[in-house]
Amino acid sequence: QLQASGGGLVQAGGSLRLSCAASGSTFNIARMAWYRQAPGKQRELVAIITRGGSTNYADSVKGRFTISRDNAENTVYLQMNSLKPEDAAVYLCAVAPTYGGGFPYWGQGTQVTVSS
């Protein structure tokens, strides 16, 4: 089970920190990621982090967002700074036990709203 939290309403230029904790039958999580989906748009990958700490970001968030994880707690975080109205979306966390392929496990999402 993945439980995401930390979303909310923020003014443009503000910050939010999202968290997503994996519980239940946890396993050695290889990759953890944040996706987002805005109304009428396709789901897009925001950031991904491996167990060893390697990261990748969508070009649109580079320099503003930071993904991190706590392997002991099976938790992934997304620090979002300098938020823009176009960052508004439902943010979903996802985890995978392998370093390849898709993400088989998804959280329920948390809403981020950015006012201009």
C-alpha positions, 0 to 999 in steps of 0.5 A: 500500500502506498500512501501519499500526502503533502498536497494542497493549495499554494501561491505561485513561487511557493513550496510544497513537500510531498511524501509517499510511504510504502507499507504492508508487504514491502520488498526491496524497492529498486525505483520510486517515482513521482508522476503527475496528471493534470485535467485533460493531459496525459500522465507524465513522469516528474522524477525518479530515484533508484535505491542507490540514490540516482535521480532523473527529472522531467525538464520542466521541473529541473532545478525546482524539484528534488526527489529523495528517499528513505530506504529504511522507511520505504518513503519517497519525498518530492520537495517542490520549490518555485511552483508555477500554475502549470505544476498544478496536478494530481501527483502520484507516487509509484514504486517498482521492485526492479530497475527495468520495466514499468511501475506496478504499484501506485498510490492514490495521488495527492492534489497540488493546486497553484494559484497565480 
